[in-house]
């Protein structure tokens, strides 16, 4: 019995501690209401620590992984399978929300005044693509606002170190050592996580909680219910595909810390360190997890796919347009996929996705603030689904490339 109890605490002890801290924060938020804002600095400390480590972590993890690869064809296979899974899971999540909004229309009886919004800046697609994948100066890469540019630079640095052969071995060793240091740094930061998450949740519940009780309540009920069901059911099925029951058990015993961090912080980027830790404990090969998870944090957003469909259905209800017909549904599916997999990697991708919805359905600009508010209210659960989806994707990539026995081979 003692052995079982020890095993249980080893697997779930820290997760339980984080859950207790978040529940405590929620209670404090309800009790303090607007005054809960005084606790926000304690949460900001945790968030700032995570954000500070993201840039060096992403650079060293990706560049060290690529530099250490002896077979660069494997990198190509990882990226190919990763993109395929991103698209498939994006389609599945979008289809799930389409079914949900057809069964439970989110805007029934909702009447919201349409404030006039000043002209929205036109998007120059070519400029956005350039800004997404490159930066004008090295100093610009050292920012989480240019993550795709950082990822591209990291991959190229790793390839250069590998191509340098014998002369690049010392640099590769430096990258590998620095990556180990960054992972240890994450472990140190996590000692503060219970305090930081408690404070941040108190702030969120106390200051923003009442916004969930207004005219958007039905939309929130549809989204939160669908997102939670998707989180537990879809991710369990994906984990089962990755490695059957043993993989499902490992997944759920290690995914709670990154899930709660994503929920509390509303940032997939902030969850990268914990996602990498969880992938390590699950047994995902590092050359897969350290490529898939950082890239997934910028361009794999199942929660955003769910939100995009909800926004479309909400606007259809507001403007008394029937959300029916193959063309309407396929267009919604396509927009959701673009929003969650392609546009999400572009700076300001959330806004661009919302503008895409308006332009595709020829809706007035006055509708823009309506779906912006929805985006704000669903941000927390959407981020949780986004972040955890990256972890599950790394497991499925490992399954496709490593076969059924990939977990056993990892030991």
C-alpha positions in Angstrom: 0.0 0.0 0.0 2.8 2.4 0.8 4.4 1.8 -2.5 1.2 2.5 -4.4 0.7 5.7 -2.3 4.2 6.8 -3.1 3.7 6.1 -6.8 0.4 8.0 -6.8 2.0 11.1 -5.1 5.0 10.9 -7.4 2.7 11.0 -10.4 0.0 13.4 -9.2 1.3 15.2 -6.1 2.4 18.4 -7.9 -0.7 18.4 -10.1 -2.9 18.1 -7.0 -1.0 21.0 -5.4 -1.6 23.2 -8.4 -5.3 22.3 -8.5 -5.6 23.2 -4.9 -3.8 26.5 -5.5 -6.0 27.4 -8.4 -9.2 26.5 -6.5 -7.9 28.6 -3.6 -7.3 31.5 -6.0 -10.9 31.1 -7.4 -12.3 31.3 -3.9 -10.2 34.4 -3.1 -11.4 36.0 -6.4 -15.1 35.4 -5.5 -14.5 36.8 -2.0 -12.4 39.8 -2.9 -14.2 40.6 -6.3 -12.5 43.7 -7.8 -10.1 43.9 -4.9 -8.5 40.7 -6.1 -6.5 42.9 -8.5 -4.1 43.5 -5.7 -2.9 39.9 -6.0 -2.1 40.2 -9.8 1.6 41.2 -9.2 2.3 37.9 -7.6 0.9 36.1 -10.7 2.8 38.5 -13.0 6.0 37.4 -11.4 5.4 33.8 -12.4 4.2 34.8 -15.9 7.3 37.0 -16.4 9.7 34.3 -15.2 8.1 31.9 -17.8 8.2 34.5 -20.6 11.8 35.4 -19.8 12.9 31.8 -20.3 10.9 31.1 -23.5 13.3 32.7 -26.0 16.5 31.0 -24.9 14.6 27.8 -24.3 13.1 27.7 -27.8 16.4 28.6 -29.4 18.6 26.1 -27.5 16.1 23.2 -27.6 15.4 23.5 -31.4 19.0 24.3 -32.5 20.5 21.7 -30.2 18.0 19.0 -31.5 18.6 19.8 -35.1 22.4 20.1 -34.7 22.5 16.7 -33.0 20.6 14.9 -35.8 22.8 12.7 -37.8 20.0 12.0 -40.3 18.5 15.3 -41.4 15.9 13.3 -43.4 14.3 12.5 -40.0 13.8 16.3 -39.4 11.9 16.5 -42.7 9.8 13.5 -41.7 9.0 15.1 -38.3 8.0 18.3 -39.8 5.9 16.6 -42.5 4.0 14.4 -40.1 3.6 17.3 -37.7 1.9 19.5 -40.3 -0.4 16.6 -41.4 -1.5 16.0 -37.8 -2.0 19.8 -37.2 -4.4 19.9 -40.2 -6.3 16.7 -39.2 -6.8 17.7 -35.6 -7.8 21.2 -36.7 -10.4 19.8 -39.0 -11.7 17.5 -36.3 -12.0 20.3 -33.7 -13.7 22.6 -36.1 -16.2 19.9 -37.1 -16.9 19.2 -33.4 -17.9 22.8 -32.8 -19.9 23.0 -36.0 -22.0 20.1 -34.6 -22.3 21.9 -31.3 -23.5 25.2 -32.7 -26.0 23.5 -35.0 -27.5 21.7 -32.0 -27.2 24.7 -29.6 -27.2 28.0 -31.6 -25.1 30.4 -29.5 -27.0 33.6 -30.3 -30.6 32.7 -29.7 -32.3 35.7 -28.1 -29.1 37.7 -28.0 -29.6 41.4 -29.0 -26.4 43.4 -28.7 -26.0 47.0 -29.9 -23.3 47.4 -32.6 -20.8 50.1 -31.8 -19.2 51.7 -34.7 -15.5 50.9 -35.1 -13.0 53.1 -36.9 -11.8 51.8 -40.2 -9.8 48.6 -39.7 -6.3 48.5 -41.2 -6.1 46.5 -44.4 -3.9 43.4 -44.3 -1.0 43.1 -46.7 -0.5 39.4 -47.0 3.0 39.5 -48.4 4.3 41.8 -45.7 2.7 39.6 -43.0 4.4 36.5 -44.4 7.7 38.2 -44.4 7.2 39.5 -40.8 6.1 36.0 -39.7 9.2 34.1 -40.8 11.9 36.7 -40.6 13.0 39.7 -38.6 14.9 42.8 -39.8 17.5 42.6 -37.0 19.0 40.0 -34.7 17.7 41.9 -31.7 14.1 41.5 -33.0 14.4 37.7 -32.8 15.1 38.0 -29.1 11.4 38.5 -28.4 8.4 36.2 -28.0 6.5 38.5 -30.4 8.6 37.0 -33.3 8.4 33.3 -32.4 8.2 32.0 -35.9 11.2 34.0 -36.9 13.1 32.7 -33.9 12.1 29.1 -34.8 13.3 29.5 -38.4 16.6 31.0 -37.1 17.0 28.2 -34.6 16.5 25.5 -37.2 19.0 27.2 -39.6 21.5 27.5 -36.7 21.2 23.8 -36.0 21.5 22.9 -39.7 24.6 25.1 -39.9 26.2 23.5 -36.8 25.5 20.0 -38.3 26.8 21.0 -41.7 30.0 22.3 -40.2 31.0 18.8 -39.3 34.0 18.4 -37.0 34.4 22.2 -36.6 30.8 22.5 -35.4 31.0 19.8 -32.7 32.1 22.2 -30.0 29.3 24.6 -30.8 26.8 21.7 -30.8 28.0 20.6 -27.4 27.4 24.2 -26.2 23.9 24.1 -27.5 23.2 20.8 -25.9 24.6 21.9 -22.5 22.7 25.2 -22.6 19.5 23.3 -23.4 20.0 21.2 -20.2 20.6 24.3 -18.2 17.3 25.9 -19.5 15.4 22.7 -18.6 16.8 22.9 -15.1 15.8 26.5 -14.9 12.2 25.6 -15.6 12.3 23.2 -12.7 13.4 26.0 -10.4 10.7 28.4 -11.7 8.0 25.8 -11.0 8.7 25.9 -7.3 6.9 29.3 -7.4 4.0 28.0 -9.6 1.5 27.3 -6.8 1.7 30.9 -5.5 1.8 32.4 -9.0 -1.2 30.5 -10.3 -3.2 31.0 -7.1 -2.7 34.8 -7.4 -3.4 34.9 -11.1 -6.6 32.9 -10.8 -7.8 35.1 -8.0 -7.3 38.1 -10.2 -9.0 36.6 -13.2 -12.1 35.4 -11.3 -12.4 38.6 -9.2 -12.0 41.1 -12.0 -13.3 39.4 -15.1 -15.7 36.8 -13.7 -18.8 39.0 -13.9 -18.4 39.4 -17.7 -19.4 35.8 -18.1 -22.9 36.5 -16.8 -24.1 38.9 -19.4 -25.6 38.5 -22.8 -22.8 36.2 -23.9 -23.6 33.5 -21.4 -25.2 31.1 -23.9 -22.2 31.4 -26.2 -19.8 30.8 -23.3 -21.9 27.8 -22.2 -21.6 26.3 -25.7 -17.9 26.9 -25.9 -16.9 25.9 -22.4 -18.9 22.6 -22.6 -17.6 21.7 -26.0 -14.0 22.6 -25.2 -14.0 20.6 -22.0 -15.5 17.5 -23.7 -13.0 17.9 -26.5 -10.2 18.2 -24.0 -11.0 15.0 -22.2 -12.5 12.8 -24.9 -10.5 13.8 -28.0 -7.1 14.0 -26.3 -7.7 10.6 -24.6 -8.5 9.1 -28.1 -5.4 10.8 -29.5 -3.2 9.5 -26.7 -4.7 6.0 -27.2 -3.8 6.2 -30.9 -0.3 7.2 -29.8 0.3 4.3 -27.5 -2.8 2.5 -26.2 -3.7 2.4 -22.5 -0.2 2.8 -21.2 0.2 6.0 -23.1 -3.2 7.4 -22.0 -2.1 6.8 -18.3 1.2 8.5 -18.8 -0.4 11.4 -20.6 -3.0 12.2 -17.9 -0.5 11.7 -15.1 1.8 14.4 -16.6 -0.3 16.9 -18.5 -2.1 18.6 -15.6 0.7 21.2 -14.8 0.9 22.5 -18.3 -2.9 22.4 -18.6 -3.4 24.5 -15.5 -0.6 26.9 -16.5 -2.2 27.5 -19.9 -5.7 28.0 -18.3 -4.4 30.5 -15.8 -2.0 32.4 -18.0 -3.9 32.3 -21.3 -0.5 31.8 -23.1 0.6 28.9 -25.2 4.1 30.4 -25.1 4.2 30.4 -21.3 3.3 26.7 -21.4 6.1 25.6 -23.7 8.6 24.9 -20.8 6.0 22.7 -18.9 4.9 21.0 -22.1 8.5 20.0 -22.8 8.9 18.7 -19.3 5.6 16.7 -19.6 6.7 15.2 -23.0 10.0 14.1 -21.4 8.1 12.3 -18.6 5.7 10.7 -21.1 8.6 9.4 -23.1 8.4 11.4 -26.3 11.8 11.5 -28.0 13.4 14.9 -27.5 14.2 15.4 -31.2 10.4 15.2 -31.7 9.1 17.1 -28.7 11.6 19.9 -29.0 10.6 20.6 -32.6 6.9 20.0 -32.4 5.9 21.7 -29.2 7.6 25.1 -29.8 6.3 25.2 -33.4 2.9 24.0 -32.3 2.7 26.9 -29.8 2.7 29.3 -32.7 0.7 27.5 -35.5 -1.4 24.7 -33.9 -4.6 26.0 -32.3 -7.4 23.5 -31.9 -9.0 25.7 -29.2 -8.8 28.6 -31.7 -10.5 26.4 -34.4 -13.3 25.8 -31.9 -13.6 29.6 -31.2 -13.6 30.5 -34.9 -16.7 28.4 -35.5 -18.4 29.8 -32.5 -17.7 33.4 -33.6 -19.1 32.6 -37.1 -22.3 31.0 -35.7 -22.7 33.8 -33.2 -22.6 36.5 -35.9 -25.0 34.4 -38.0 -27.4 34.5 -35.1 -27.0 38.2 -34.5 -27.7 39.1 -38.1 -30.5 36.6 -38.5 -28.6 34.5 -41.0 -29.3 30.7 -41.1 -26.2 28.6 -40.2 -27.2 25.9 -42.6 -26.2 24.5 -46.0 -23.1 22.7 -47.2 -21.4 25.8 -48.6 -21.9 27.7 -45.3 -20.6 24.9 -43.2 -17.6 24.1 -45.5 -16.7 27.8 -45.5 -16.8 27.9 -41.7 -14.6 24.8 -41.6 -12.1 26.3 -43.9 -12.0 29.6 -42.0 -11.6 27.8 -38.7 -8.7 25.8 -40.1 -7.0 28.9 -41.5 -7.5 30.7 -38.2 -6.2 27.8 -36.1 -3.4 26.4 -38.1 -2.2 29.0 -40.6 -3.1 32.6 -39.5 -2.2 31.8 -35.8 1.5 32.0 -36.6 1.2 35.5 -38.0 1.8 38.4 -35.6 -1.7 39.7 -34.6 -3.1 36.4 -35.9 -6.2 36.5 -33.7 -7.3 39.9 -35.1 -6.5 38.7 -38.7 -8.7 35.7 -38.2 -11.6 37.8 -37.0 -11.2 40.1 -40.0 -11.1 37.1 -42.2 -14.5 36.0 -40.8 -16.0 39.4 -41.6 -14.6 39.6 -45.1 -15.5 36.0 -46.1 -19.2 36.5 -45.1 -19.3 40.2 -46.2 -20.3 41.3 -42.7 -20.2 45.0 -41.6 -17.2 46.2 -39.6 -19.5 46.9 -36.6 -19.5 43.2 -36.0 -15.8 43.2 -35.2 -16.0 44.1 -31.5 -18.7 41.4 -31.0 -16.4 38.6 -31.9 -13.4 40.3 -30.3 -15.3 40.0 -27.0 -16.0 36.3 -27.6 -12.3 35.8 -28.3 -11.5 37.4 -24.9 -14.0 35.4 -23.0 -13.0 32.0 -24.4 -9.3 32.7 -24.3 -8.5 30.7 -21.2 -10.0 27.3 -22.2 -9.0 27.8 -25.8 -5.4 28.3 -24.7 -5.5 25.1 -22.6 -6.8 23.1 -25.6 -4.2 24.7 -27.9 -1.3 24.0 -25.5 -2.2 20.4 -24.6 -2.9 19.7 -28.3 0.8 20.4 -29.0 1.8 17.8 -26.5 -0.6 15.2 -27.9 0.6 16.0 -31.4 4.2 15.2 -30.4 3.0 11.8 -29.1 1.2 11.0 -32.3 4.3 12.1 -34.4 6.4 9.7 -32.2 3.8 6.9 -32.9 3.8 7.5 -36.7 7.6 7.7 -37.0 8.5 5.1 -34.3 5.8 2.5 -34.7 3.6 0.9 -32.1 6.6 0.2 -29.7 8.0 3.7 -29.6 7.3 4.1 -25.8 9.0 0.8 -25.0 12.1 1.8 -27.1 12.3 5.0 -25.1 12.6 2.9 -21.9 
